[in-house]
Amino acid sequence: MTKIDELIQELCPDGVETFPLEECCNILDKKRKPVTKNSREKGEYPYYGANGVQDYVSDYIFNGKFVLVGEDGSVITKSGTPVVTWAEGKIWVNNHAHVIEEKSGTMLRYLYFYIQTIDVTSLIHGNIPKLTGRDFRSLKIALPPLEIQREIVSILDNFTNLTAELTAELTARKTQYGYYRDKLLEVETDIHKYTLGEIATVTKLAGFEFTNYVTYSERGNIIALRGLNVKNGKLDLSDVKYIDKSDFSKLERSKLHIGDMLFTYVGTVGQVAIVDEEDKYYLAPNVALIRFDKKILLPQYMKYYFQTTQFWDKQIRRLLQSSSMQNIPMEKIRKFEIIVPPFDVQNRIVNVLDNFEKICSDLNIGLPAEIEARQKQYEYYRDKLLTFAETGNTILSRAEQSRAEQSRAEQSTN
C-alpha cells in the first residue's frame, strides 16, 4: 500500500468529495486586460494568452502564482482536456485565458494538475472554440484533504522537474546545433553567388488548376502538400488531404519528385522541407515548389542554408510584405541571393548537419525519446493519482454545505 493509499484510508475512507472549481480557488477573470499587438510596448514581462506566452510587455497586472486555462481559441488538447499553463511572477494576461489563484484549503499546484485531467469536450462550442466563464467556474474538482494534495503534488512535481531538465538539455543542444549550422554555412568570398531563379525552378500551383482539377478527400494514397505540412525542415503528415480522385492529366506541373523543395510563402513564411518519395505528392496552394539544378546544388544543403540566421536576417525578413497575412511574392523568392560552395563542400556540410540534426530531433534515439517517455509516464501517473472514489452522498458546494449544516442546527434546537 502506498503512502497516498494509507492517507486516503485514514483521512477519507468513504471517498473524496467533489466541488465546483469556483469553490476551490479565486477566479480573477475580471482583472484581465487585452492589449492589441500594435499597442503593446516591448518589455520584460510575459504577456499570456490562451496557450501560454504570446509576447513580452513593459508592464504587468498580476504578481504571484497563477494557473491559466484557455478560454477561447487554443482551449482544448487532442485528448479533450483544457489547455493549462502555470505562471509565476509579474505577468500580463489577456482575455483569452481564465486566471485563478490559490484559496485556503486547496493547493494551487494541485488544481494545476487536476484540471489537466478533466474532459471538457462537451463544454467547448462555437466556430472559435470557447470554454465559457460559467462552464469554467462549474468544473468539478475532486478535493481530498490538504495532506493528500501535498503528497500528490510532490510526486507529480518530481516528474515535471525531470522532464523540464531533459527539455532544457535538448534546447541547449538545438542552440548548439543552430550555432554550428550557421558557422558551417557562413558566406565565403571566393565562391559563386547566384539568384535562386538562375539555379532553380520556382513556381506555385495556379488558382485555376486547384479550382478546376483538384478534389480533396479524407482518405487515399496521393497527398496534396499544403503549407501546414511543412515544418522545421521536414514534412509533417499529421494532417493531410488526399487527391486520388483529381484530374492528374491537368496537374503534371504540380507533381512533386524526390529532391524537390517546398517553401511556404504565405502565413508562416520560410518553412522548408524536401520531398523524399516518388509518385505520392502534389503541390497545394500557399506553398512554393523549388526544383534545383542538381549539377550545381544539393537540395539538402539548401534546406540547411534556408534555415540559417544570416539568410533570415538578410533576405526573408526584409522582403516580408505586411497584409492581412504575411507573404513573399514569387518574383522576390526568385531573387534570393544564394552562395554556392563546391560540391564536395556541400556534401561535407550536409553529412555533418544530418548527423547533428538526428541527435537533436529523432524521436527514436537520445533526449527526444527520453522526454517523450517521461511525458507519457507523467500523464499516466497524473491520471492515476487524481482518480478517486467519490462519496456516495450528493455533492454540494461549500456554501450549500454551510447552509445545510446551519439548517440542521436550527432544526435540532426546535
Disulfide bonds with the S-S distance in Angstrom:
none
